[in-house]
Amino acid sequence: MSGDPQQVSIKHGAQQEVVGKLAAEKHCAKHKRTAKLLKISPAGSDVSSLFFKTRTSVYACVPSGDE
């Protein structure tokens, strides 16, 4: 996971988008903001595990109420 108060990128299992969403919500909440999904990458293999498909979700941290 990498991010700042405006945006966060989270790498997660291809079938576990909810994990990315929860991590983004937690990150954005630290900045008193709400997570809004911007994009999700296509599924691909992770270098550390040839059998584990991953995706990267990118969320914007928007002011609460601007979802």
C-alpha positions as CSV (number, residue, x, y, z in Angstrom):
1,M,0.0,0.0,0.0
2,S,1.2,3.5,-0.8
3,G,-0.6,6.8,-0.5
4,D,-1.0,10.3,0.8
5,P,-4.0,12.4,2.0
6,Q,-5.3,12.7,-1.5
7,Q,-5.0,9.1,-2.9
8,V,-4.0,5.5,-2.0
9,S,-2.9,2.5,-4.1
10,I,-3.5,-1.0,-2.7
11,K,-2.3,-4.3,-4.1
12,H,-4.6,-7.2,-3.2
13,G,-5.7,-10.7,-4.4
14,A,-7.6,-10.6,-7.7
15,Q,-10.7,-12.0,-6.0
16,Q,-10.4,-9.9,-2.8
17,E,-11.4,-6.4,-3.9
18,V,-13.2,-5.9,-0.5
19,V,-9.8,-6.1,1.2
20,G,-8.5,-3.2,-0.9
21,K,-11.7,-1.2,-0.2
22,L,-11.4,-1.7,3.5
23,A,-7.7,-0.7,3.5
24,A,-8.5,2.4,1.5
25,E,-11.4,3.4,3.8
26,K,-9.1,3.0,6.8
27,H,-6.3,5.1,5.2
28,C,-8.6,7.9,4.1
29,A,-10.4,8.0,7.4
30,K,-7.0,8.9,9.0
31,H,-7.3,12.1,7.0
32,K,-11.0,12.6,7.8
33,R,-11.9,11.7,4.2
34,T,-13.9,9.0,2.4
35,A,-12.4,6.5,-0.1
36,K,-13.7,6.7,-3.7
37,L,-12.6,4.0,-6.2
38,L,-10.8,5.4,-9.3
39,K,-9.6,2.3,-11.0
40,I,-8.6,-1.3,-10.7
41,S,-5.8,-2.9,-12.7
42,P,-6.3,-6.1,-14.7
43,A,-5.4,-9.3,-12.8
44,G,-1.8,-10.4,-13.1
45,S,0.7,-12.7,-11.5
46,D,2.8,-11.3,-8.6
47,V,6.6,-11.8,-8.9
48,S,6.7,-13.2,-5.4
49,S,4.2,-16.0,-6.2
50,L,3.7,-17.2,-9.7
51,F,0.3,-18.7,-8.8
52,F,-1.2,-15.8,-6.9
53,K,-3.1,-13.3,-9.2
54,T,-3.1,-9.7,-7.9
55,R,-4.8,-6.5,-8.8
56,T,-4.0,-2.9,-7.7
57,S,-6.9,-0.6,-6.7
58,V,-6.5,3.1,-6.7
59,Y,-8.8,5.2,-4.5
60,A,-9.1,9.0,-4.1
61,C,-9.6,10.3,-0.6
62,V,-12.4,12.8,-1.0
63,P,-13.9,15.1,1.6
64,S,-16.7,13.3,3.4
65,G,-20.0,13.9,1.6
66,D,-18.4,14.2,-1.9
67,E,-18.7,10.5,-2.7
